[in-house]
Amino acid sequence: MINVLIIGAGGQIPRYLIPLLQEQPAITLTLFSRHAARLPYDGMRKITGQASHVPDLVEAMQGQDIVYMNFDDKRITEAVIDAMHQTGVKRIIQAGVLGVYGEVAAPFSAWNSQMLGQSVATNRGIEALEVSDLDYVYMRMTWLYNGSRQEYVASPKGEPFLGAQITRQAIAQFVTDTITGKRQDHRASIGLWEPGSEYKAKPDFY
Ligand SMILES: NC(=O)c1ccc[n+]([C@@H]2O[C@H](COP(=O)([O-])OP(=O)(O)OC[C@H]3O[C@@H](n4cnc5c(N)ncnc54)[C@H](OP(=O)(O)O)[C@@H]3O)[C@@H](O)[C@H]2O)c1
């Protein structure tokens, strides 16, 4: 069995991810949220807590194999890493942002910078993960939308970031592929976009 803890389970990506993981007989899910009672899932443990509060995290992490963190904040990532050290959990997948290395390429880079400004790429979880001893996968996700496409391009650190959009369904597929071992990324920072969205000046939905 693989025990998976989802932190930020009330977010939009988990609406796609949780059903995918529920299809996997070898996976047991625990959901951690600021409002766990609102989560519309049966047959799994649900914990209400603050992700910035290490004791809440330590309680939720007992016996877990992998943490999926559905948001990206350096200070809270450091709290999650602290709790992982206290509980012996080694693996984490984090939903993060594009541009943390200034890697976004033209023509998309102009629109992306205009929309986000420069500040988005600093104080991110990747800064804490890269100096940790953990087995992490940090997802540098491009602009998200809700749709049924499942395909993704996974771009390693060091390559230019080319894609302008991706579905939350495809992100959920990438996370599932990582958890189930279909993908083997370790201590990796992966750019994610939809095939065919390379060299767009902006997402189609803007
Ligand atoms: N929209 C885009 O184009 C885009 C692109 C790249 C990255 N992202 C980022 O990707 C992440 C996942 O996407 P999504 O669509 O699933 O986002 P979302 O619907 O905003 O979900 C994020 C969840 O993370 C938890 N969370 C966020 N900030 C928190 C905090 N300070 N303390 C504790 N929990 C916190 C909350 O979970 P609970 O409600 O369960 O507590 C929240 O529902 C988000 O952080 C988003 O900003 C978005």
The ligand as an SDF file (V2000), in Angstrom:
LIG
                    3D

 48 52  0  0  0  0  0  0  0  0999 V2000
   -4.3240   29.3850  -11.7570 N   0  0  0  0  0  0  0  0  0  0  0  0
   -3.1950   29.1640  -12.3920 C   0  0  0  0  0  0  0  0  0  0  0  0
   -3.0740   29.3640  -13.6030 O   0  0  0  0  0  0  0  0  0  0  0  0
   -2.0090   28.6350  -11.6240 C   0  0  0  0  0  0  0  0  0  0  0  0
   -0.8150   28.3940  -12.2820 C   0  0  0  0  0  0  0  0  0  0  0  0
    0.2620   27.8520  -11.5810 C   0  0  0  0  0  0  0  0  0  0  0  0
    0.1220   27.5810  -10.2230 C   0  0  0  0  0  0  0  0  0  0  0  0
   -1.0480   27.8390   -9.5940 N   0  0  0  0  0  0  0  0  0  0  0  0
   -1.1410   27.4870   -8.1710 C   0  0  0  0  0  0  0  0  0  0  0  0
   -1.3300   26.0840   -8.1290 O   0  0  0  0  0  0  0  0  0  0  0  0
   -1.8850   25.7070   -6.8690 C   0  0  0  0  0  0  0  0  0  0  0  0
   -2.9300   24.6400   -7.0690 C   0  0  0  0  0  0  0  0  0  0  0  0
   -3.9250   25.0530   -8.0080 O   0  0  0  0  0  0  0  0  0  0  0  0
   -5.4930   24.9510   -7.6560 P   0  0  0  0  0  0  0  0  0  0  0  0
   -6.2090   25.4200   -8.8620 O   0  0  0  0  0  0  0  0  0  0  0  0
   -5.8180   23.6230   -7.0660 O   0  0  0  0  0  0  0  0  0  0  0  0
   -5.5540   26.0590   -6.5000 O   0  0  0  0  0  0  0  0  0  0  0  0
   -6.6900   26.3590   -5.4260 P   0  0  0  0  0  0  0  0  0  0  0  0
   -8.0170   25.9050   -5.9030 O   0  0  0  0  0  0  0  0  0  0  0  0
   -6.5030   27.7870   -5.0510 O   0  0  0  0  0  0  0  0  0  0  0  0
   -6.2930   25.4230   -4.1810 O   0  0  0  0  0  0  0  0  0  0  0  0
   -5.2270   25.6940   -3.3210 C   0  0  0  0  0  0  0  0  0  0  0  0
   -5.5320   25.0620   -1.9660 C   0  0  0  0  0  0  0  0  0  0  0  0
   -4.3370   25.0760   -1.1880 O   0  0  0  0  0  0  0  0  0  0  0  0
   -4.6700   25.3640    0.1740 C   0  0  0  0  0  0  0  0  0  0  0  0
   -3.9830   26.6030    0.5750 N   0  0  0  0  0  0  0  0  0  0  0  0
   -3.6750   27.6530   -0.1980 C   0  0  0  0  0  0  0  0  0  0  0  0
   -3.0360   28.5900    0.5260 N   0  0  0  0  0  0  0  0  0  0  0  0
   -2.9370   28.1010    1.7900 C   0  0  0  0  0  0  0  0  0  0  0  0
   -2.3840   28.5750    2.9980 C   0  0  0  0  0  0  0  0  0  0  0  0
   -1.7850   29.7730    3.0740 N   0  0  0  0  0  0  0  0  0  0  0  0
   -2.4710   27.8160    4.0930 N   0  0  0  0  0  0  0  0  0  0  0  0
   -3.0550   26.6030    4.0390 C   0  0  0  0  0  0  0  0  0  0  0  0
   -3.6120   26.0920    2.9200 N   0  0  0  0  0  0  0  0  0  0  0  0
   -3.5430   26.8380    1.8110 C   0  0  0  0  0  0  0  0  0  0  0  0
   -6.1730   25.4960    0.2620 C   0  0  0  0  0  0  0  0  0  0  0  0
   -6.6490   24.2210    0.6060 O   0  0  0  0  0  0  0  0  0  0  0  0
   -7.8300   24.0280    1.7130 P   0  0  0  0  0  0  0  0  0  0  0  0
   -8.9560   24.8750    1.2130 O   0  0  0  0  0  0  0  0  0  0  0  0
   -8.1170   22.5580    1.6340 O   0  0  0  0  0  0  0  0  0  0  0  0
   -7.2840   24.4440    3.0320 O   0  0  0  0  0  0  0  0  0  0  0  0
   -6.5720   25.8290   -1.1540 C   0  0  0  0  0  0  0  0  0  0  0  0
   -7.8740   25.4010   -1.4460 O   0  0  0  0  0  0  0  0  0  0  0  0
   -2.3970   27.0030   -6.2400 C   0  0  0  0  0  0  0  0  0  0  0  0
   -1.5110   27.3960   -5.2160 O   0  0  0  0  0  0  0  0  0  0  0  0
   -2.3220   28.0060   -7.3900 C   0  0  0  0  0  0  0  0  0  0  0  0
   -2.0620   29.3240   -6.9310 O   0  0  0  0  0  0  0  0  0  0  0  0
   -2.1130   28.3570  -10.2740 C   0  0  0  0  0  0  0  0  0  0  0  0
  1  2  1  0
  2  3  2  0
  2  4  1  0
  4  5  1  0
  4 48  2  0
  5  6  2  0
  6  7  1  0
  7  8  2  0
  8  9  1  0
  8 48  1  0
  9 10  1  0
  9 46  1  0
 10 11  1  0
 11 12  1  0
 11 44  1  0
 12 13  1  0
 13 14  1  0
 14 15  2  0
 14 16  1  0
 14 17  1  0
 17 18  1  0
 18 19  2  0
 18 20  1  0
 18 21  1  0
 21 22  1  0
 22 23  1  0
 23 24  1  0
 23 42  1  0
 24 25  1  0
 25 26  1  0
 25 36  1  0
 26 27  1  0
 26 35  1  0
 27 28  2  0
 28 29  1  0
 29 30  1  0
 29 35  2  0
 30 31  1  0
 30 32  2  0
 32 33  1  0
 33 34  2  0
 34 35  1  0
 36 37  1  0
 36 42  1  0
 37 38  1  0
 38 39  2  0
 38 40  1  0
 38 41  1  0
 42 43  1  0
 44 45  1  0
 44 46  1  0
 46 47  1  0
M  CHG  2   8   1  16  -1
M  END
$$$$
